[in-house]
Each structure stands twice: as C-alpha cells, then as structure tokens.
Amino acid sequence: MLRTRLILGPLMILAIIGLGWLDLKLPDWTAGGPELPVGVVAAVVVAALTYLVAMEIAALARAKGVELPSSLAVVCGWCGLGAWLISMWGTGGSIAPAAGLGLVAFVVALAFATRAQESDGAFAATGAALVAFVYPGLTIGHLLGIRVELGIGALVWVIITAKACDIGAYFSGRAIGRTPLMKWLSPGKTVEGLIGGVLLAAAVGEAGRAIMSSYGVLELTPGFGAMMGVVLGLTGHFGDLLASTLKRDAGLKHSGRTLPGFGGWIDVMDSLLTAVPAAYWLFRIT
C-alpha cells in the first residue's frame, strides 16, 4: 500500500499542477473566440469531483440501509455546486442561489422518498440527500471561490498545503506515533501524527507564500503562509475524522476502491472538503 501511495500520490499532485496550468492558459488559447468565464477548467474538474464524491455518499448511505440512489445524490451535489457557479458568474455573490437550490434539493429528495405514498424512511433519505448537497456540493464549491477571487496560484497553493498535512501526519504517525488521537473513531491516527502533519503544512504553506510573493502571484505578509498551514492542517484533520464518522457508521473502512492504495475519492478528498472552506474564509477575514 505504501509503495502504491508513493507512486499515485505524486501523480495526483502533478495532475493538480497540470490542470492549474491549463486553467490559466485556456483563455489565451481561445482569444478571439467566445469569452470563457474565469476558472472554467477548474469548474469542470470540480463538477467531476462532486460527481465522484456524491456517488460514494450514496454508496455509504445504502450501506447504512438508507435508500439514496446515486443519481439523486449527484443531482443534490450539483445543486450545491450550482449555487456557487450562479453566485460567482451570475448574481455577484448573492446568497439567493444557495437558498433556492437548497430548497430544490430538499423538495426533490423528499418527493423521491415518498414516491410510493409511504412516509417510512423519508426523514433519513431526505437527510442523506442533503448531505450530498452540502458535502461535497457546497464544500467543494469553495475551490471555485478561491480560483475566481484569488487566482489559480492561490488555489494550487492551498491544495498542496492542505495535503502536506496528510503526508506529514502519515509518515510521522508511522515513525513516532504513540498517543491515540481519537481511538474510538480512527484508531490509526495519533497526536504525534497530527503535530507532524501540522508542522509540515506550516512549512509548506510559508514556503509557498514566499514563492508566490517573489513572483508577484499573491502578496501576503510573512508568516501568513505558516498560519494558513496550521489552519489547513487542523481543519483538514477534522475533515478526515468527519469522513471516518460517515464510513464507520456505514460499517466501511474505505469509501470506495477506485484509487489503489487510498480507497475512494472521499478518502482522498476528505481533508480538502473542510480545509478549503477554512482557507477561503481566512482569506476573506484577513
């Protein structure tokens, strides 16, 4: 498993950098044609990730005995993501799309749950559908918020910094981990692993800040990158535990088997689904 992770992990990082470069260069290649919205490549990638995570949310719900078709979970996930798209490209940041599409997701899910003119299970099925609306729909939409408002450089920096905590926690936990962090929920996680992960994220975050500042990509004060790394490390670890809660409740160790060595897409995205929203709001308030 470790060997597979060491191969697939760097490939995924290279894919992130490559897609970021494509997102940045696409407007130049299409100059003279139809004007594309800022971040259109990022939007396509995020829509695909929303689809993949929503499919696994549906599988987790069914493993728990809750009837949630994959198609309904995907629709609800895209409704959450659609709220971001409309807010950024159509209404100038209004909250109305999120409220309206949230209501649509709720009504559609409730209508499906009671389609047989029975109320049994309606509460659980509707709740599971709304989980897909928020997680990944609204949470993953923060990736687009950072891309549109701060640029692709900031987005790639945030992703790499957040995943640095995962890497640091994994290796420091294996090397010196002794104290269980939350044994009842995730026996493999340790306090030492968390500390190691946060320290690596802080170092990577500050290094990324210095590089971006030197190239004029994003002007940030010294120390902001380290602070960002600490915030992303802690919130990303919370996201990991949140996903563990859903998987444990469903009686599953992994959310899927799509990615060798990692499990499913939730197993890879779990830290980002909470860390990226934290990064977005940290940018907003500082």
Long-range contacts (C-beta under 8 A, 24 or more apart in sequence): 1-261, 2-261, 3-261, 4-260, 4-261, 5-261, 5-262, 7-261, 8-259, 8-260, 8-261, 8-262, 9-167, 12-268, 13-160, 13-163, 16-156, 16-159, 16-160, 17-156, 19-45, 20-152, 20-153, 20-155, 20-156, 23-147, 23-152, 24-152, 37-89, 38-147, 38-148, 39-144, 39-147, 39-148, 39-152, 42-143, 42-144, 42-147, 42-152, 42-155, 43-85, 43-144, 46-81, 46-140, 46-141, 46-143, 46-144, 47-78, 47-81, 49-136, 49-140, 49-265, 49-269, 50-74, 50-77, 50-78, 50-80, 50-81, 50-136, 50-137, 50-140, 51-77, 51-78, 52-258, 52-265, 53-77, 53-135, 53-136, 53-140, 53-265, 53-266, 53-269, 53-273, 54-78, 54-132, 54-136, 54-137, 56-255, 56-256, 56-264, 56-265, 56-266, 57-128, 57-131, 57-132, 57-135, 57-136, 57-246, 57-266, 58-128, 58-132, 59-255, 59-256, 60-246, 60-247, 60-249, 60-250, 60-252, 60-255, 60-266, 61-128, 61-131, 61-250, 63-250, 63-251, 63-252, 64-249, 64-250, 64-251, 66-121, 66-124, 66-125, 66-128, 67-113, 67-121, 67-125, 68-125, 68-128, 68-129, 68-132, 69-112, 72-108, 72-109, 72-112, 72-129, 72-132, 73-128, 73-129, 73-132, 74-132, 75-105, 75-108, 76-105, 76-108, 76-109, 76-129, 76-130, 76-132, 76-133, 76-137, 77-132, 77-133, 77-136, 77-137, 78-137, 79-104, 79-105, 79-133, 79-137, 80-105, 80-132, 80-133, 80-134, 80-136, 80-137, 80-138, 80-139, 80-141, 81-136, 81-137, 81-138, 81-140, 81-141, 81-144, 83-137, 83-138, 83-141, 84-138, 84-141, 84-142, 84-144, 84-145, 85-141, 85-144, 88-144, 88-145, 88-148, 98-138, 101-133, 102-130, 102-133, 105-129, 105-130, 105-133, 106-130, 106-133, 135-273, 136-269, 136-273, 139-273, 139-274, 139-276, 139-277, 140-269, 140-272, 140-273, 140-276, 142-276, 142-277, 142-279, 142-280, 143-272, 143-276, 145-280, 146-276, 146-279, 146-280, 146-283, 149-283, 150-218, 150-283, 151-217, 151-218, 153-212, 153-217, 153-218, 154-212, 154-217, 154-218, 154-283, 157-205, 157-208, 157-209, 157-212, 157-218, 158-228, 158-232, 158-275, 158-276, 158-279, 159-272, 159-276, 160-204, 160-208, 161-201, 161-204, 161-205, 161-208, 161-225, 161-228, 161-229, 161-232, 162-201, 162-232, 162-233, 162-236, 162-271, 162-272, 162-275, 162-276, 162-279, 163-271, 163-272, 164-197, 164-200, 164-201, 164-203, 164-204, 164-205, 164-229, 164-233, 165-197, 165-198, 165-200, 165-201, 165-229, 165-232, 165-233, 165-236, 165-237, 165-271, 165-275, 166-197, 166-236, 166-240, 166-271, 167-197, 167-200, 168-193, 168-196, 168-197, 168-198, 168-199, 168-200, 168-201, 168-233, 169-193, 169-194, 169-196, 169-197, 169-237, 170-197, 171-196, 172-196, 172-197, 172-200, 173-197, 182-241, 185-241, 185-244, 185-245, 185-248, 186-240, 186-241, 186-244, 189-237, 189-240, 189-241, 194-233, 194-237, 197-233, 197-237, 198-229, 198-230, 198-233, 198-234, 198-237, 200-229, 200-233, 201-229, 201-230, 201-232, 201-233, 201-236, 202-226, 202-227, 202-229, 202-230, 202-233, 203-229, 204-229, 205-229, 205-230, 205-232, 224-286, 227-282, 228-279, 228-282, 231-275, 231-278, 231-279, 231-282, 232-275, 232-278, 232-279, 233-275, 235-274, 235-275, 235-277, 235-278, 236-271, 236-272, 236-274, 236-275, 237-271, 238-274, 239-270, 239-271, 239-272, 239-273, 239-274, 239-275, 240-270, 240-271, 242-270, 242-273, 242-274, 243-267, 243-270, 243-273, 244-270
